[in-house]
């Protein structure tokens, strides 16, 4: 498997590259790189617009990639898979379309205290625009959500619950099915930020029973600049468009316009065709490896890393130390070293890690006292 990743043959500062920054973005296997190059060399044309051979080929490849993603997350139909730029855009799409149409003063949105900025700021902006309230499920000292508090926060004025599946800071795997059940009990919808879970474990949106699920290709061996929003078809049908122009239109007059069917209603302009095709190749690669095998291997790696890091007295690990209760990401603080100094020192040895607030400033302040 290692041989599939050309960049891992690199040396950095005179040392073999050790890449430990996969939560930020993953490296790409040769199969994904080749899919991207082959598309541009052999098939490149715009989709849904032409009757010539290249356009037909390009359209077929673009839609096949959508079907691969649909099967990968067990979505009910390809039309429930919307191509976006990334997880952030997927969440913003829901906030701008579903949110603006359904939120009013007195309503509330419930999220968690461990969210990435992309699952906080869109809801902050929405509450400022609508007069709704934003509530946060707190995180206990053990790193887990305080679910008993969640039961009180999610009430009959809650319209949407938006929660991360796997924390990019604490590594915690949240009980999103329980949160979905709480949302259902009050008639709210459920959005899952799955950016850090889809690449690392089997995901079944029908089993999770969520209404929306968002993730990015670049965190699952695919290219940057493309992501996915899964949505229940009946909800997507009821939502207004996010952007206007191009393929999301079925008819235009000088007075008005009519929108295309799903999923194209949410895919304005020329889409990111080549990267969609390469995302399909990434799905093929992960599927061939087997998501259960990937998850098991990562649990072993995490257990080993936690054991060895516990031997370093100057390091404090954030989140649970039980490898069976967390994903394969470990955030830590050092007693005396600034994270940028530590990151620079490790880089001098060819080791790439993430430093800083991990796009989760509120959680970082609470967990480390920054």
C-alpha positions as CSV (number, residue, x, y, z in Angstrom):
1,X,0.0,0.0,0.0
2,X,2.8,2.4,0.9
3,X,4.2,2.0,-2.7
4,X,0.9,3.5,-4.0
5,X,1.8,6.9,-2.6
6,X,4.5,8.6,-4.7
7,X,5.1,11.5,-2.2
8,X,6.2,9.1,0.5
9,X,9.3,8.5,-1.5
10,X,10.3,12.1,-0.8
11,X,13.0,13.2,1.5
12,X,12.4,16.4,3.6
13,X,15.4,18.1,5.2
14,X,17.5,15.1,4.4
15,X,15.2,12.6,6.1
16,X,12.5,10.2,4.7
17,X,9.1,11.9,4.9
18,X,6.9,10.9,7.8
19,X,3.5,12.4,7.1
20,X,1.3,12.7,10.1
21,X,-1.0,15.5,8.9
22,X,-3.8,13.4,7.4
23,X,-6.5,15.1,9.4
24,X,-5.7,18.3,7.5
25,X,-5.4,16.6,4.1
26,X,-4.4,13.2,3.0
27,X,-1.8,12.2,0.4
28,X,-3.0,10.7,-2.9
29,X,-2.3,7.2,-4.2
30,X,-1.1,6.8,-7.7
31,X,-4.6,5.4,-8.7
32,X,-6.2,8.8,-7.9
33,X,-3.4,10.8,-9.5
34,X,-3.7,8.7,-12.7
35,X,-7.5,9.1,-12.8
36,X,-7.1,12.9,-12.7
37,X,-4.3,12.9,-15.4
38,X,-6.2,10.4,-17.6
39,X,-9.4,12.4,-17.5
40,X,-7.6,15.5,-18.8
41,X,-5.6,13.6,-21.4
42,X,-8.4,11.5,-22.7
43,X,-11.9,12.6,-21.8
44,X,-12.0,16.3,-20.9
45,X,-15.2,18.1,-21.9
46,X,-18.1,19.8,-20.2
47,X,-20.9,17.7,-18.8
48,X,-24.6,17.7,-19.6
49,X,-24.1,20.2,-22.4
50,X,-23.0,18.3,-25.6
51,X,-23.9,15.4,-27.8
52,X,-20.3,14.8,-29.0
53,X,-18.3,11.8,-27.8
54,X,-16.1,13.6,-25.3
55,X,-19.0,15.3,-23.6
56,X,-21.0,12.1,-23.3
57,X,-17.9,10.3,-21.9
58,X,-17.2,13.1,-19.4
59,X,-20.9,13.1,-18.3
60,X,-20.9,9.4,-17.8
61,X,-17.7,9.4,-15.8
62,X,-19.0,12.4,-13.6
63,X,-22.3,10.6,-12.8
64,X,-20.6,7.3,-12.2
65,X,-18.4,9.0,-9.6
66,X,-21.6,10.3,-7.9
67,X,-23.0,6.7,-7.9
68,X,-19.8,5.4,-6.3
69,X,-20.1,7.9,-3.5
70,X,-23.8,7.1,-3.1
71,X,-22.9,3.4,-2.6
72,X,-19.9,4.2,-0.4
73,X,-22.2,5.9,2.2
74,X,-25.3,3.8,1.4
75,X,-27.3,6.8,0.3
76,X,-30.8,5.9,-1.0
77,X,-30.2,7.3,-4.5
78,X,-27.6,9.2,-6.6
79,X,-29.8,12.2,-6.6
80,X,-29.2,12.6,-2.8
81,X,-25.5,13.2,-3.4
82,X,-24.6,16.8,-4.1
83,X,-21.1,17.8,-5.3
84,X,-19.8,20.8,-3.4
85,X,-16.3,22.3,-2.9
86,X,-15.7,20.8,0.6
87,X,-17.3,20.1,3.9
88,X,-17.5,23.8,4.8
89,X,-19.5,24.6,1.6
90,X,-21.8,21.6,2.3
91,X,-22.7,22.9,5.7
92,X,-23.0,26.5,4.4
93,X,-25.4,25.3,1.7
94,X,-27.7,23.8,4.4
95,X,-27.5,26.9,6.6
96,X,-28.2,29.3,3.7
97,X,-31.0,27.3,2.1
98,X,-32.8,25.1,4.6
99,X,-31.8,27.3,7.5
100,X,-33.1,30.6,6.1
101,X,-36.3,29.0,5.0
102,X,-37.0,27.4,8.4
103,X,-35.6,29.5,11.2
104,X,-37.4,32.3,13.0
105,X,-37.0,34.3,16.2
106,X,-37.4,32.0,19.2
107,X,-36.2,28.9,17.4
108,X,-32.8,27.3,18.3
109,X,-30.0,25.4,16.7
110,X,-28.1,22.9,18.7
111,X,-24.4,22.0,18.0
112,X,-21.5,20.8,20.2
113,X,-18.6,22.5,22.0
114,X,-16.1,20.4,20.0
115,X,-17.0,21.6,16.5
116,X,-14.7,22.7,13.8
117,X,-15.2,26.4,12.9
118,X,-17.1,25.3,9.7
119,X,-19.8,23.8,11.9
120,X,-20.0,26.9,14.2
121,X,-19.7,30.0,12.1
122,X,-22.5,29.3,9.6
123,X,-24.9,28.8,12.4
124,X,-23.7,31.9,14.2
125,X,-24.4,33.9,11.1
126,X,-27.8,32.3,10.6
127,X,-28.9,33.0,14.2
128,X,-27.8,36.7,13.8
129,X,-29.9,36.9,10.6
130,X,-33.0,35.1,11.8
131,X,-33.1,35.9,15.6
132,X,-32.8,32.2,16.5
133,X,-30.6,31.0,19.3
134,X,-27.4,28.9,19.1
135,X,-26.9,26.3,21.8
136,X,-23.8,24.1,22.6
137,X,-23.8,20.7,24.1
138,X,-20.8,20.8,26.5
139,X,-17.8,18.5,26.6
140,X,-16.9,16.8,29.9
141,X,-13.4,16.6,31.3
142,X,-13.2,13.1,29.9
143,X,-13.6,14.5,26.3
144,X,-17.1,13.1,25.8
145,X,-20.3,15.0,25.1
146,X,-22.5,15.5,28.1
147,X,-25.5,13.7,26.6
148,X,-27.7,14.3,29.7
149,X,-27.3,18.0,29.1
150,X,-28.1,17.5,25.4
151,X,-31.5,16.1,26.4
152,X,-32.4,19.5,27.9
153,X,-30.9,21.6,25.2
154,X,-32.8,19.9,22.4
155,X,-36.4,21.0,22.9
156,X,-39.6,21.7,20.9
157,X,-38.1,25.0,19.6
158,X,-35.0,23.2,18.1
159,X,-35.1,23.2,14.3
160,X,-31.7,21.5,13.6
161,X,-29.0,19.6,15.4
162,X,-25.6,19.8,13.8
163,X,-22.8,17.7,15.2
164,X,-19.4,16.4,14.3
165,X,-19.1,12.6,14.0
166,X,-15.4,12.3,14.8
167,X,-13.6,15.2,16.4
168,X,-10.5,16.4,14.6
169,X,-9.1,17.6,18.0
170,X,-10.2,15.1,20.6
171,X,-10.6,12.1,18.4
172,X,-13.9,11.3,20.0
173,X,-16.5,9.4,18.0
174,X,-19.8,11.0,18.9
175,X,-23.1,9.2,19.4
176,X,-24.7,10.8,16.4
177,X,-27.5,8.2,16.2
178,X,-28.5,9.2,19.7
179,X,-28.4,12.8,18.8
180,X,-30.5,12.0,15.7
181,X,-33.1,10.3,17.9
182,X,-33.3,13.3,20.2
183,X,-33.7,15.6,17.1
184,X,-36.4,13.3,15.7
185,X,-38.3,13.4,19.0
186,X,-38.9,17.1,18.7
187,X,-39.3,17.3,15.0
188,X,-35.8,18.7,14.3
189,X,-33.5,17.7,11.4
190,X,-30.0,16.3,11.9
191,X,-26.8,17.3,10.1
192,X,-23.6,15.3,10.6
193,X,-20.1,16.7,9.9
194,X,-18.4,13.5,8.7
195,X,-15.2,15.0,7.4
196,X,-13.1,12.9,9.9
197,X,-15.2,9.8,9.9
198,X,-16.0,8.9,6.3
199,X,-12.3,8.3,5.5
200,X,-11.7,6.1,8.5
201,X,-14.8,3.8,9.1
202,X,-17.8,2.4,7.3
203,X,-20.5,5.0,7.1
204,X,-24.2,4.2,6.4
205,X,-26.4,7.3,6.2
206,X,-29.5,5.2,6.3
207,X,-28.4,3.5,9.5
208,X,-27.4,6.8,11.0
209,X,-30.8,8.1,10.0
210,X,-29.4,11.6,9.6
211,X,-31.0,14.2,7.3
212,X,-27.7,15.7,6.0
213,X,-24.1,14.5,6.0
214,X,-21.1,16.5,4.8
215,X,-17.5,15.4,4.0
216,X,-14.5,16.3,1.8
217,X,-12.7,14.3,-0.8
218,X,-9.2,15.6,0.1
219,X,-9.4,13.9,3.6
220,X,-10.2,10.5,2.0
221,X,-7.3,10.2,-0.5
222,X,-9.1,12.3,-3.1
223,X,-8.3,15.7,-4.6
224,X,-8.8,19.1,-3.0
225,X,-11.6,21.4,-4.0
226,X,-14.4,18.9,-4.0
227,X,-16.8,17.7,-1.3
228,X,-20.1,16.0,-0.8
229,X,-23.4,16.9,0.8
230,X,-25.8,14.0,1.3
231,X,-29.4,15.1,1.9
232,X,-32.7,13.3,2.2
233,X,-34.3,13.8,-1.2
234,X,-37.5,15.1,0.2
235,X,-35.6,17.8,2.1
236,X,-33.4,18.7,-0.9
237,X,-36.5,19.0,-3.0
238,X,-38.0,21.5,-0.6
239,X,-34.9,23.7,-0.3
240,X,-34.3,26.7,-2.5
241,X,-31.1,26.8,-4.6
242,X,-27.8,28.0,-3.1
243,X,-26.2,29.4,-6.2
244,X,-27.7,30.4,-9.5
245,X,-26.6,29.8,-13.2
246,X,-25.5,27.1,-15.5
247,X,-26.7,23.6,-15.0
248,X,-29.0,24.3,-12.1
249,X,-31.5,26.0,-14.4
250,X,-34.0,24.1,-16.6
251,X,-35.7,27.2,-18.2
252,X,-35.1,30.9,-18.2
253,X,-37.3,33.8,-19.5
254,X,-36.7,37.5,-19.1
255,X,-39.1,37.4,-16.2
256,X,-38.2,34.3,-14.3
257,X,-36.5,30.9,-14.2
258,X,-37.3,27.3,-13.3
259,X,-34.8,25.1,-11.4
260,X,-33.4,21.8,-12.6
261,X,-34.1,18.5,-10.8
262,X,-32.0,17.0,-8.1
263,X,-29.0,16.9,-7.7
264,X,-28.4,19.6,-10.4
265,X,-30.5,22.2,-8.6
266,X,-27.5,22.7,-6.2
267,X,-24.7,22.4,-8.8
268,X,-24.5,25.8,-10.5
269,X,-22.1,26.5,-13.3
270,X,-19.5,24.1,-14.7
271,X,-18.8,21.6,-12.0
272,X,-15.4,20.2,-10.8
273,X,-15.6,17.4,-13.2
274,X,-12.1,16.0,-13.1
275,X,-11.9,16.0,-9.3
276,X,-15.3,14.3,-9.1
277,X,-13.9,11.5,-11.3
278,X,-10.8,11.3,-9.1
279,X,-13.0,11.2,-6.0
280,X,-14.6,8.1,-7.6
281,X,-11.1,6.6,-7.9
282,X,-10.5,7.4,-4.2
283,X,-13.7,5.6,-3.3
284,X,-12.6,2.6,-5.4
285,X,-9.3,2.5,-3.6
286,X,-10.8,2.7,-0.1
287,X,-13.5,0.1,-1.0
288,X,-10.8,-2.3,-2.4
289,X,-8.8,-2.0,0.9
290,X,-12.0,-2.4,2.9
291,X,-13.2,0.1,5.4
292,X,-13.5,-2.4,8.2
293,X,-9.8,-3.3,7.7
294,X,-8.8,0.3,7.6
295,X,-10.7,1.0,10.9
296,X,-9.1,-2.0,12.6
297,X,-5.6,-1.1,11.4
298,X,-6.1,2.5,12.6
299,X,-7.2,1.3,16.1
300,X,-4.0,-0.7,16.4
301,X,-1.9,2.3,15.3
302,X,-3.8,4.6,17.7
303,X,-3.3,2.2,20.6
304,X,0.4,2.0,19.9
305,X,0.7,5.8,19.6
306,X,-1.2,6.5,22.8
307,X,0.9,4.0,24.7
308,X,4.2,5.5,23.6
309,X,3.1,9.1,24.0
310,X,1.9,8.3,27.6
311,X,5.6,7.7,28.4
312,X,6.5,11.3,27.7
313,X,5.9,13.1,30.9
314,X,5.9,16.6,29.4
315,X,3.0,15.8,27.0
316,X,-0.7,16.0,27.8
317,X,-3.0,14.1,25.4
318,X,-6.4,15.7,24.8
319,X,-9.4,13.5,24.7
320,X,-10.0,9.9,25.7
321,X,-7.0,7.6,26.1
322,X,-9.0,4.5,25.3
323,X,-8.2,3.7,21.6
324,X,-11.5,1.8,21.1
325,X,-13.4,5.0,21.9
326,X,-11.7,7.4,19.6
327,X,-10.5,7.9,16.0
328,X,-6.9,7.8,14.8
329,X,-6.0,11.4,15.6
330,X,-4.1,12.5,18.7
331,X,-3.9,16.1,19.8
332,X,-1.5,17.0,22.6
333,X,0.1,19.9,24.4
334,X,3.7,20.2,25.6
335,X,4.5,21.6,29.1
336,X,7.1,24.1,27.8
337,X,7.4,24.0,24.0
338,X,5.4,26.3,21.8
339,X,3.6,24.1,19.2
340,X,5.2,26.0,16.3
341,X,8.6,25.4,17.8
342,X,7.9,21.7,18.2
343,X,6.4,21.5,14.6
344,X,9.5,23.2,13.2
345,X,11.8,20.9,15.1
346,X,10.0,17.8,13.9
347,X,10.0,19.1,10.3
348,X,13.8,19.3,10.5
349,X,13.6,15.6,10.9
350,X,11.2,15.1,8.0
351,X,8.1,14.6,10.2
352,X,5.0,16.6,9.3
353,X,2.4,17.3,12.0
354,X,-0.4,19.8,12.5
355,X,0.2,22.7,14.9
356,X,-2.0,25.5,16.1
357,X,-5.7,25.7,17.0
358,X,-6.9,23.0,14.5
359,X,-9.7,25.3,13.3
360,X,-11.4,24.7,16.7
361,X,-10.5,27.8,18.7
362,X,-13.3,27.6,21.3
363,X,-12.5,24.0,22.1
364,X,-8.8,24.7,22.2
365,X,-9.2,27.5,24.7
366,X,-11.4,25.3,26.9
367,X,-9.1,22.2,26.7
368,X,-5.7,23.8,27.0
369,X,-6.2,27.2,28.5
370,X,-4.6,29.0,25.5
